[in-house]
Amino acid sequence: MALLPELQFRSLSTRLAVLYAGLFAGVLLAVSALFSISVQEIARVQVARQLVASGAVYDRLWQQRTRQMQDAAQLLARDFGFREASATGDSATAASALANLKGRLNANLAVVISADGRVIGIEQPALRRDIARLWDALDSGQMSGVAAIGGRTRQVAAAPIMAPTLTGWIVFASDIDARELRGLEKLSAIPLHAGVIVSAGPGRWRDAADGSLLAGVVAAPVADSLDKHEAFNASIGGTASIGFAKSLPAMVAGDRAALLLSYSRAEALAAYRPVQWAMGLIALLGLIVVIVATWRTARRITEPLERLDEAAERLAEGDYRQLAVEGRDELARLASGFNRMAREIEEREQRITHLAFNDVLTGLANRSMFHRHVDLLLERSGSGDVLALLCLDLDHFKTVNDTMGHGVGDQLLVALAARLRETARDCFVARLGGDEFVVVQPLVAGRLSVDRLAQELIKAVARPIELEGQQITPSTSIGISFSPDDGIDAATLLRNADLALYRAKADGRGTYSFFEESLNARAQERRQVESDLRLAIVRGEFELHFQPLFDLEKGLIGSFEALIRWNHPTRGLVSPLDFIPVAEDTGMIVPIGAWVMREACHQAASWPDHVRVAVNVSSVQFHRSGLSETILGALAASGLAPHRLEVEITESIFLEGSEATLKLLHSLRSLGIRIALDDFGTGYSSLSYLQSFPFDKLKIDRSFIQALLTRPGASAVVRAITDLARALGMETTAEGVEETAQLAELYAHGCSSVQGFLLSKPIAAGEVAALFSEPGSFGATIERSARTA
């Protein structure tokens, strides 16, 4: 069965025939559906009218029967003898008269209900109770209606007995039986079905004849029909029917009764069946005609297309024979176009092949051609030194694009590609993409020739060039790998040459470097660190240590610097120097920094109010969005006052986006958060930053502190920094204090605070509380240093 659709629609002629036949069939179905709906609506309207008319006939019959029983009751009520018997309590005489009249009226019940509620003329207790329920209605003047008496629904008519005052009522009750309803059905112009239904509670109705409950799907439209006097569609007695309900008057308050008329929908539509069959036959004949006509037309179209299909298959196999063109219609023009395509396809294939293996901009071989060429050389070579792969990358090419435009950058690439092709005349030269090129040198003259070629390539690239009226002096770095020592396939050789290229750039650019296995080991180690870092964030392997900063004037702990530690599951505690650079390069420093900020604020919230916490913030975090939200969220979650948080930054954050950085720093400082400039004095432009932003603190780099006692002039530099900070209203902190003599010098120079191993190493968060309880030893150390100074 799965192959049937494929076989049916394999040819265009079949698809056209099926398409148009389907469209025609769809239109016919739509027309038939509209016709059927119209027929059903016409039938429903006609039947509804008949049902309403039948309801009116039944209403007149009901009123006629009611008047007949009421006239008989009134005649008896005016009889002197009956009134005397009723007034004197002669029940036998009254009952005899009632029985006589009941027989003439063909009524089922004839009784007298006295003004005091007694029932005369019937002995059954159950019937007497049901008849007694009519007293309220009679007393209020209700003389006719429907009532449930003896478990049956009956038509009731009554007349008052006046002797001369009201002594009671004569009541006649007649069953609403099937005979009367069948008589009503015979009076109708259509073979309807009539029945009486009575209320069985809210939203429920039962048949008065057999007491069965109507289905819920019928009860709801019955109630709606009683309210709106309209016909409805429902399944009545298991037959899809059109129904109409007409209320009947009820004798007892709360009771409801109705006449339910229904007519089978199938019988209502029977008169339209011939028209529907004729419509179906016409549709079938029309569909056959459409299929035949469409098939013949489709064949006239598809036969030339089949010939074109055969020619296309031959063209795919390399056969460029032309098709004979006949006529001037669309198919003839299509055949002419096919012939032109066949003539041009060989030239186009050649151009495509060229583009597939050559760089569009420079005309050099591209990456795909490079891989094919190297793999072919390696396949033909066998063992021994085969080739050297020199991977070149232009230095600072992004700066050229950013400052002079991509058009100038493209011109530079074209010019350098020509220089490479000229310099490496006997080698394979390719552009891998962007500003990355590769030279494949066969090792015919040994490895020394590779050094010479690398030097020549660097010199050739470094020659100045004038573009768009500006002189550019480009430079390149080169990484070199050899086969088979550094790889036996193009991908491995290129990867190892890239590692050597990174080393050449790290060595100062404008030079070349050979691949060493240690480079691969370091690259793998870095990838492992990166992978472990991602897991460490998820597993929560980080912890914070805190190193105190001592206020030299007060001799107390003024703050703690939060220092992250990585508790690796196999390597133990990993130094931040080993993973922070990787985290910054990969962007993982952002979630790690956010955790440090939250944890540091959480820990500091339990410290004394005068103790602050300092948190280092990476430049990567500053250049990513969300740093302000992270800091504010950490303060809010921990309840730490903003003035107890100190954010430490380095001047590297100013290298890019200085305006945005200054705006963020000012917004944090306006909240009361302190800003400290870390490693002050190590950057050539540190002083310019002091003019851009008023820091709260300068942290003197540890290199000055370590040289304080050994290097001439170091003491003067430290004093200059403290004097400058004091003049600008800033505090100073000396990092890396390890000797008492250093502390004495710093105290003498007026340094605000110190931190270092001399006073305390970084400690775990749980050990911080002990420092607050025993501050005496630190004060003594500072006091001795002051005396020494």
C-alpha positions in Angstrom: 0.0 0.0 0.0 2.9 2.4 0.7 3.9 2.3 -3.1 0.3 3.1 -4.3 0.5 6.9 -4.0 3.9 6.9 -5.7 2.6 4.9 -8.6 -0.5 6.9 -9.0 1.2 10.3 -9.1 4.5 9.4 -10.9 3.4 11.1 -14.1 2.3 14.7 -14.5 -0.8 13.8 -16.6 -2.1 11.7 -13.6 -1.4 14.5 -11.2 -3.2 17.0 -13.5 -6.2 14.7 -13.9 -6.4 14.0 -10.2 -6.0 17.7 -9.4 -8.7 19.0 -11.6 -11.0 16.1 -10.8 -10.4 16.8 -7.1 -11.2 20.5 -7.6 -14.3 19.7 -9.5 -15.3 17.1 -6.9 -14.7 19.6 -4.1 -16.9 22.2 -5.9 -19.6 19.5 -6.4 -19.4 18.5 -2.7 -19.7 22.2 -1.7 -22.8 22.7 -3.9 -24.3 19.4 -2.7 -23.7 20.4 0.9 -25.4 23.8 0.3 -28.3 22.1 -1.5 -28.7 19.5 1.3 -28.6 22.3 3.9 -31.2 24.3 2.0 -33.5 21.2 1.6 -33.2 20.4 5.2 -34.0 24.0 6.2 -37.0 24.2 3.9 -38.3 20.9 5.3 -37.7 22.0 8.8 -39.6 25.3 8.3 -42.5 23.5 6.7 -42.7 20.8 9.4 -42.4 23.5 12.1 -45.4 25.3 10.6 -47.4 22.1 10.6 -46.4 21.4 14.2 -47.4 24.9 15.3 -50.8 24.5 13.5 -51.4 21.1 15.1 -50.6 22.6 18.5 -53.3 25.2 17.8 -55.8 22.4 16.8 -55.0 20.5 20.0 -55.5 23.7 22.0 -59.0 24.1 20.5 -59.8 20.4 21.3 -58.6 21.0 24.8 -60.7 24.0 25.3 -63.7 22.2 23.8 -63.3 19.3 26.1 -62.8 21.7 29.1 -66.0 23.6 28.2 -68.0 20.3 27.9 -67.0 19.2 31.4 -67.5 22.7 32.9 -71.0 23.1 31.3 -72.0 19.7 32.7 -70.6 20.6 36.1 -72.4 24.0 36.1 -75.7 22.4 35.1 -75.4 19.9 38.0 -74.4 22.7 40.4 -77.6 24.6 39.6 -79.8 21.6 40.2 -81.9 22.3 43.3 -81.9 18.7 44.5 -78.1 18.3 44.1 -77.5 21.6 46.0 -79.9 20.5 48.7 -78.1 17.1 49.0 -74.7 18.8 49.1 -75.9 21.4 51.7 -77.5 18.8 54.0 -74.6 16.4 53.7 -76.5 13.8 51.7 -73.4 12.1 50.2 -75.3 9.2 48.7 -77.6 11.4 46.6 -74.7 13.6 45.6 -72.5 10.6 44.6 -75.4 9.1 42.6 -75.8 12.3 40.6 -72.0 12.6 40.0 -71.8 9.0 38.8 -74.7 9.5 36.4 -73.1 12.6 34.9 -69.6 11.1 34.8 -70.9 8.2 32.6 -72.5 10.6 30.2 -69.3 12.7 30.0 -67.1 9.7 29.6 -65.0 11.2 32.5 -62.8 9.1 34.7 -63.5 10.9 38.0 -66.4 13.1 39.3 -66.2 14.4 42.8 -67.3 17.2 45.1 -64.8 19.2 47.1 -66.5 21.0 49.9 -65.6 24.4 51.0 -64.0 22.9 54.1 -61.8 20.5 52.0 -63.8 17.3 52.2 -63.9 15.1 49.1 -67.3 13.4 48.2 -67.8 10.8 45.6 -64.6 8.7 45.9 -63.4 6.4 48.7 -59.7 5.6 47.7 -57.4 7.5 50.2 -54.7 8.1 47.6 -57.1 9.6 45.1 -58.8 11.7 47.9 -55.3 13.1 48.8 -54.5 14.0 45.2 -57.9 15.6 44.7 -57.7 17.5 47.9 -54.5 19.2 46.5 -56.8 21.0 44.1 -58.5 23.0 46.8 -56.1 26.0 46.7 -56.4 26.3 42.9 -60.3 26.1 43.1 -60.3 28.6 46.0 -58.3 31.0 43.9 -60.6 30.7 40.9 -58.6 28.2 38.7 -61.4 26.1 37.2 -59.5 24.0 34.6 -56.1 22.6 33.9 -53.9 19.5 34.2 -53.3 17.7 37.4 -51.6 14.5 38.6 -54.3 12.3 40.2 -53.7 8.7 41.1 -50.3 8.7 39.4 -51.8 9.7 36.1 -52.0 13.0 34.3 -55.6 14.1 33.9 -57.5 17.0 32.3 -59.5 18.7 35.1 -62.7 21.0 34.9 -64.7 22.3 37.8 -67.7 24.5 38.7 -68.7 26.2 42.0 -71.8 25.1 44.0 -73.7 28.1 45.3 -76.5 27.4 48.0 -76.8 30.4 48.0 -73.2 30.8 49.3 -70.2 28.8 48.1 -70.5 25.3 49.6 -67.9 23.5 47.3 -67.0 22.6 43.8 -68.0 19.9 41.4 -64.8 18.5 39.8 -64.6 16.3 36.7 -61.3 14.7 35.6 -60.6 12.9 32.4 -57.5 10.9 31.5 -55.2 12.4 28.8 -55.0 9.0 27.0 -53.4 7.8 23.8 -56.8 7.7 22.0 -57.2 11.5 22.2 -53.6 12.1 21.1 -53.9 9.7 18.2 -57.1 11.6 17.1 -55.0 14.7 17.1 -52.4 13.0 14.9 -55.1 12.1 12.4 -56.2 15.7 12.2 -52.7 16.8 11.1 -51.6 17.2 7.5 -48.4 15.3 8.3 -47.9 12.0 10.2 -46.7 13.6 13.5 -46.4 12.0 16.9 -48.2 13.7 19.8 -47.6 13.2 23.6 -48.0 15.0 26.8 -45.1 15.6 29.1 -45.0 16.8 32.7 -42.3 18.5 34.8 -40.2 16.1 37.0 -38.0 18.8 38.6 -35.7 21.6 37.4 -34.7 20.8 33.8 -36.3 17.4 33.8 -39.4 16.1 32.0 -41.3 12.8 31.9 -43.8 11.2 29.6 -47.3 11.5 31.0 -48.3 8.2 29.4 -45.6 5.8 30.8 -43.8 8.0 33.3 -40.4 7.6 31.6 -37.9 10.5 31.8 -36.9 12.4 28.7 -33.3 12.3 27.7 -31.2 15.4 28.7 -30.5 16.3 25.1 -34.3 16.6 24.6 -35.3 18.2 27.9 -33.1 21.3 27.2 -34.6 22.2 23.8 -38.1 21.5 25.1 -37.7 24.2 27.8 -36.3 26.5 25.1 -39.2 25.8 22.8 -41.8 26.6 25.6 -40.1 29.9 26.1 -39.7 30.9 22.5 -42.6 29.0 20.8 -40.2 27.7 18.2 -39.5 24.2 16.7 -36.3 22.4 17.6 -34.1 19.5 16.3 -33.6 16.5 18.7 -33.5 12.7 18.9 -37.0 11.8 20.3 -37.6 8.1 21.0 -34.3 7.2 19.3 -35.3 8.9 16.0 -33.9 12.2 14.7 -36.9 14.5 14.7 -38.2 18.0 14.5 -40.1 18.8 17.7 -42.5 21.5 19.1 -43.7 21.9 22.7 -46.8 23.8 23.8 -47.6 24.6 27.4 -50.8 23.2 29.0 -52.4 25.0 32.0 -51.7 23.3 35.4 -54.1 23.2 38.3 -51.4 22.9 41.1 -48.8 25.7 41.6 -45.3 24.5 40.6 -46.6 21.8 38.2 -45.9 22.1 34.5 -47.3 20.2 31.6 -46.8 20.5 27.9 -48.0 19.0 24.6 -44.9 17.5 22.7 -45.3 17.2 18.9 -42.6 15.6 16.8 -42.1 14.6 13.2 -39.3 12.3 11.9 -36.6 14.2 9.9 -36.2 11.2 7.5 -40.0 11.4 6.6 -39.7 15.2 6.3 -36.9 14.8 3.7 -38.4 11.8 1.9 -40.1 14.1 -0.6 -36.8 15.6 -1.6 -35.0 12.2 -2.1 -35.5 12.1 -5.9 -34.0 15.6 -6.3 -31.0 14.6 -4.2 -30.5 11.4 -6.2 -30.7 13.4 -9.5 -28.2 15.9 -8.1 -25.8 13.1 -7.2 -26.1 11.5 -10.6 -25.4 14.8 -12.4 -22.3 15.3 -10.2 -21.0 11.8 -11.0 -21.5 12.2 -14.7 -19.8 15.7 -14.6 -16.8 14.2 -12.6 -16.3 11.5 -15.3 -16.4 14.0 -18.0 -13.8 16.2 -16.2 -11.5 13.3 -15.6 -11.5 12.2 -19.3 -11.1 15.7 -20.6 -8.3 16.5 -18.2 -6.5 13.3 -19.0 -6.5 14.0 -22.7 -5.4 17.6 -22.3 -2.6 16.5 -19.8 -1.3 13.9 -22.3 -0.9 16.6 -25.0 1.2 18.6 -22.5 3.2 15.9 -20.9 4.4 14.1 -24.1 6.8 16.9 -25.0 7.8 17.1 -21.4 8.6 13.4 -21.3 11.0 13.9 -24.2 12.6 16.8 -22.3 13.0 14.5 -19.3 14.8 11.8 -21.4 17.1 14.5 -22.8 17.8 15.8 -19.2 18.8 12.2 -18.2 21.2 12.0 -21.1 22.6 15.4 -20.2 23.3 14.2 -16.7 25.3 11.4 -18.3 27.3 13.9 -20.4 25.3 13.6 -23.6 24.7 17.1 -25.0 22.5 16.3 -28.0 20.0 19.0 -29.0 16.3 18.6 -29.0 14.2 19.2 -32.2 12.1 22.3 -31.7 8.7 22.4 -33.3 6.1 25.1 -33.0 6.2 28.5 -31.2 4.3 27.7 -28.0 5.6 27.6 -24.4 6.8 24.0 -24.8 8.8 24.9 -27.9 10.4 27.8 -26.0 11.1 25.5 -23.2 13.0 23.1 -25.6 15.0 26.0 -27.0 15.9 27.0 -23.4 17.0 23.5 -22.7 19.3 23.5 -25.7 20.9 26.8 -24.5 21.4 25.2 -21.1 23.1 22.2 -22.6 25.5 24.4 -24.5 26.4 26.5 -21.5 26.5 23.8 -18.8 30.0 22.7 -19.5 31.4 26.2 -19.1 29.3 26.7 -16.0 30.7 23.5 -14.5 34.2 24.7 -15.0 33.4 28.0 -13.3 31.8 26.2 -10.4 34.7 23.9 -10.0 37.0 26.9 -9.9 34.9 28.7 -7.3 34.6 25.5 -5.2 38.4 25.3 -4.8 39.6 28.9 -5.0 39.2 32.0 -2.9 37.0 34.6 -4.6 38.8 37.6 -3.2 42.5 36.7 -3.7 42.4 33.9 -6.3 44.4 31.6 -4.0 43.3 28.1 -3.3 40.7 27.9 -0.5 40.4 25.6 2.6 38.8 22.7 0.6 41.6 22.8 -2.0 44.2 22.9 0.8 42.9 19.8 2.5 42.7 17.9 -0.9 46.3 19.0 -1.8 47.9 18.1 1.5 46.1 14.7 1.7 47.2 13.9 -1.8 50.8 14.8 -1.0 50.7 12.7 2.2 49.1 9.8 0.3 51.8 9.8 -2.4 54.8 10.3 0.0 55.2 7.2 2.1 57.6 7.7 5.1 60.2 10.4 6.0 59.9 14.2 6.1 57.2 15.1 3.5 56.2 18.7 4.0 56.2 21.7 6.2 53.0 23.6 6.8 53.4 27.3 7.5 50.2 28.9 9.0 50.3 32.8 8.7 48.0 35.2 10.5 48.2 39.0 10.0 48.9 41.0 13.1 46.3 43.6 14.1 44.3 43.1 10.9 41.1 43.9 12.8 42.4 47.3 13.5 42.8 48.0 9.8 39.2 46.9 9.2 37.8 48.9 12.1 39.7 52.1 11.4 40.0 52.2 7.6 37.1 50.0 6.5 36.6 46.6 5.1 37.2 47.7 1.6 40.8 48.7 2.5 41.1 45.5 4.4 40.2 43.5 1.3 42.7 45.4 -0.8 45.4 44.6 1.8 44.5 40.9 1.6 44.7 40.9 -2.2 48.1 42.7 -2.1 49.6 40.3 0.6 48.2 37.3 -1.3 50.3 38.4 -4.3 53.4 38.8 -2.1 53.0 35.4 -0.6 52.5 33.8 -4.0 55.6 35.5 -5.3 57.8 34.7 -2.3 56.7 31.1 -2.0 56.9 30.6 -5.7 57.5 26.8 -5.6 55.0 26.2 -2.8 51.3 25.7 -2.5 49.6 28.9 -1.1 46.0 29.0 0.2 43.8 31.4 2.0 41.9 29.6 4.8 39.6 32.5 5.6 39.7 36.0 7.0 43.4 37.1 7.4 44.7 33.5 7.7 46.9 32.0 5.0 48.8 28.8 4.7 51.9 27.8 2.8 52.7 24.1 2.1 56.4 23.6 1.4 57.7 20.2 0.2 60.8 19.3 2.2 63.1 18.8 -0.8 66.0 20.9 0.6 65.6 19.8 4.3 64.2 21.7 7.3 66.6 24.6 7.0 64.8 25.8 4.0 61.7 26.2 6.1 63.5 28.8 8.3 64.6 30.7 5.3 61.1 30.7 3.8 59.5 31.8 7.0 62.0 34.8 7.3 61.4 35.7 3.7 57.6 35.6 4.1 57.8 37.9 7.2 60.0 40.4 5.3 57.7 40.3 2.3 54.6 41.0 4.3 56.3 43.7 6.3 57.1 45.9 3.3 55.0 49.1 3.5 52.0 49.5 1.2 49.9 52.5 0.3 46.2 52.1 0.2 43.5 54.8 -0.2 46.2 57.4 0.3 47.5 56.0 3.6 50.7 54.0 4.1 50.3 50.7 6.0 53.1 48.5 7.4 51.6 45.1 7.9 53.2 42.3 9.8 52.5 38.6 10.2 53.1 35.8 12.7 53.8 32.2 11.5 53.3 28.8 13.1 55.1 25.8 11.6 54.4 22.1 11.8 56.0 19.1 10.0 54.8 15.9 8.6 54.9 13.2 9.8 56.4 14.3 13.2 53.6 16.7 14.0 50.7 15.0 12.1 49.9 12.6 9.3 46.8 14.4 8.0 45.9 17.9 7.0 43.6 18.6 10.0 46.2 17.6 12.6 49.0 19.5 10.9 46.9 22.6 10.6 45.8 22.4 14.3 49.4 22.0 15.5 50.5 24.9 13.2 47.8 27.0 14.8 49.1 26.2 18.3 52.6 27.3 17.2 51.1 30.4 15.7 49.5 31.4 19.0 52.9 31.0 20.6 54.5 33.2 18.0 51.9 35.9 18.7 52.6 35.5 22.5 56.3 36.0 21.8 55.7 39.4 20.5 54.2 38.9 16.9 56.1 39.5 13.7 58.0 36.2 14.2 57.7 32.5 13.7 57.5 29.5 16.0 57.7 25.7 15.5 55.2 23.3 17.0 56.3 21.4 20.1 54.4 18.7 21.9 54.3 20.8 25.0 52.1 23.3 23.2 49.6 20.5 22.5 49.8 19.4 26.1 49.1 22.9 27.3 46.2 23.3 24.9 44.7 20.0 26.1 45.3 21.1 29.7 43.5 24.4 29.0 40.6 22.5 27.4 40.4 20.2 30.4 40.4 23.2 32.8 37.6 24.8 30.7 35.5 21.6 30.8 36.1 21.2 34.6 35.2 24.9 35.2 31.8 24.4 33.6 31.2 21.4 35.9 32.5 23.3 38.9 29.8 26.0 38.5 27.1 23.3 38.4 28.5 21.2 41.3 29.3 24.2 43.6 33.0 23.4 43.9 34.1 27.0 44.7 34.6 28.5 48.1 35.7 31.8 49.5 38.7 32.6 51.6 39.1 36.0 53.3 42.3 38.0 53.9 42.0 40.8 56.4 43.0 44.4 55.7 44.3 46.2 58.9 43.7 49.8 59.6 47.1 51.2 60.7 45.6 54.2 62.5 43.1 52.2 64.6 45.0 49.0 64.8 41.9 47.0 63.9 40.6 44.9 61.1 38.9 47.4 58.7 37.8 45.0 55.9 38.4 41.6 54.3 39.2 40.9 50.7 37.2 37.9 49.3 39.5 35.5 47.4 38.0 32.6 45.5 39.4 29.0 45.7 38.5 26.1 43.5 38.2 22.8 45.5 38.7 20.4 42.5 37.6 16.8 43.3 40.9 15.3 42.1 43.4 18.2 42.0 42.5 19.7 45.4 42.6 23.5 45.8 43.4 25.1 42.5 45.0 28.6 42.5 43.0 31.4 40.9 46.1 32.1 38.7 45.4 28.7 37.0 41.7 29.1 36.2 40.7 32.8 36.3 42.4 33.6 32.9 40.5 30.7 31.4 37.3 31.8 33.0 37.8 35.3 31.6 38.6 34.1 28.0 35.5 31.8 27.9 33.1 34.3 29.6 32.5 31.9 32.6 33.9 34.6 34.8 30.4 36.2 34.7 28.5 33.4 36.6 31.5 32.8 38.8 31.8 36.5 39.7 28.1 36.6 40.4 28.5 33.7 42.9 31.5 35.4 44.5 29.5 38.6 45.0 26.5 36.9 46.5 28.6 34.7 48.8 30.8 37.5 50.0 27.9 39.8 50.9 26.2 36.9 52.6 29.3 36.2 54.8 29.9 39.9 55.5 26.4 40.4 56.8 27.3 38.5 60.0 30.5 40.6 60.7 30.6 43.7 62.9 29.1 46.8 61.3 32.5 48.6 60.8 34.0 45.8 58.8 33.7 45.9 55.0 34.2 43.2 52.4 36.2 43.8 49.1 35.3 41.9 46.0 37.4 41.9 42.8 35.4 42.4 39.6 36.9 41.4 36.3 36.9 43.7 33.3 34.9 41.0 31.4 32.0 41.5 34.0 32.1 45.2 33.4 31.8 44.8 29.7 28.9 42.4 30.0 25.4 43.6 30.9 23.9 42.8 34.2 26.7 43.6 36.7 24.7 46.4 38.4 21.8 44.0 38.9 24.1 41.3 40.2 25.6 43.6 42.9 22.2 45.1 43.9 20.7 41.6 44.1 23.5 40.4 46.3 23.1 43.3 48.7 19.3 42.9 48.8 19.5 39.1 49.4 22.1 39.4 52.2 20.9 42.7 53.8 24.4 44.1 53.7 24.6 47.9 53.8 26.0 49.3 50.5 28.8 51.2 52.2 30.1 48.0 53.6 30.8 46.6 50.0 34.0 47.6 48.2 34.4 46.8 44.5 38.0 46.4 43.4 38.8 47.0 39.8 42.0 47.2 37.6 42.7 49.8 35.0 42.1 47.2 32.3 38.4 47.9 32.5 39.0 51.4 31.0 40.7 50.0 27.8 37.3 49.5 26.1 34.1 51.3 26.5 35.4 53.9 29.0 32.2 56.1 28.9 29.9 53.2 29.7 32.4 52.0 32.4 32.5 55.4 34.1 28.7 55.7 34.0 28.4 52.3 35.7 31.0 53.2 38.3 29.3 56.5 39.1 25.9 54.7 39.5 27.4 52.2 42.0 29.2 54.9 43.9 26.0 57.0 44.1 24.4 54.0 46.0 27.2 54.2 48.6 29.3 51.3 47.3 33.0 52.0 47.6 35.3 51.7 44.5 39.0 50.8 44.8 41.7 50.8 42.1 43.7 47.6 42.4 47.4 47.1 41.4 47.9 50.9 41.2 51.1 52.0 39.7 51.6 49.1 37.2 49.8 50.8 34.3 51.2 53.7 32.3 48.0 55.6 32.4 46.9 55.0 36.0 47.2 58.7 36.8 44.8 59.6 34.0 42.2 57.4 35.5 42.3 59.3 38.8 41.2 62.4 36.8 38.3 60.4 35.2 36.9 58.9 38.4 37.2 59.7 42.1 38.2 56.4 43.7 37.7 55.7 47.4 40.9 53.7 47.7 44.2 53.0 45.8 45.8 49.6 46.4 49.5 49.8 46.0 50.8 46.9 43.9 52.8 44.3 45.8 55.8 44.8 43.4 56.5 48.2 45.1 56.1 46.7 48.6 58.5 43.8 47.8 61.1 46.3 46.5 60.5 48.7 49.4 63.6 47.6 51.3 65.9 46.5 48.4 65.4 48.8 45.4 66.5 52.4 45.5 63.6 54.8 44.9 60.9 52.3 45.8 60.3 54.1 49.1 59.9 57.4 47.3 57.4 55.9 44.9 55.3 54.6 47.8 55.4 57.9 49.6 54.4 59.7 46.4 51.4 57.4 46.0 50.3 57.9 49.6 50.7 61.7 49.4 48.8 61.8 46.1 46.0 59.7 47.6 45.8 61.9 50.7 45.7 65.0 48.6 42.8 63.5 46.5 40.9 62.3 49.7 41.6 58.6 49.0 42.7 55.8 51.2 45.7 53.6 50.4 46.2 49.9 51.0 49.6 48.2 50.6 49.4 44.6 49.3 51.8 41.8 50.0 53.2 43.0 53.3 55.4 40.1 54.6 58.1 41.8 56.8 57.9 44.0 59.9 60.3 46.5 58.3 58.0 46.9 55.3 55.1 47.6 57.8 57.2 50.2 59.6 58.0 52.0 56.3 54.4 52.0 55.3 53.3 53.3 58.7 55.9 56.1 58.4 54.6 57.0 54.9 51.1 57.3 56.2 49.6 54.3 54.4 45.9 53.8 55.5 45.8 50.0 55.7 47.9 46.9 54.9 47.3 43.3 54.0 49.8 40.4 53.7 51.2 37.3 55.2 52.9 39.2 58.0 49.5 39.8 59.7 47.4 37.0 58.2 47.1 34.7 55.3 43.7 34.2 53.6 41.5 32.1 55.9 38.3 30.2 55.4 35.0 31.9 56.1 34.5 29.9 59.3 37.7 31.2 60.8 36.9 34.9 60.4 34.9 35.2 63.7 38.0 34.2 65.7 39.9 37.3 64.4 37.3 39.6 65.9 37.6 38.0 69.3 41.4 38.2 69.5 42.5 41.5 67.8 45.3 42.2 70.3 48.2 40.5 68.5 47.6 42.6 65.4 47.5 45.8 67.3 50.8 44.8 69.0 52.4 44.2 65.7 51.3 47.5 64.3 52.4 49.3 67.5 55.9 47.8 67.3 56.1 48.9 63.7 55.1 52.4 64.7 57.9 52.5 67.3 60.4 51.2 64.7 59.3 53.9 62.3 
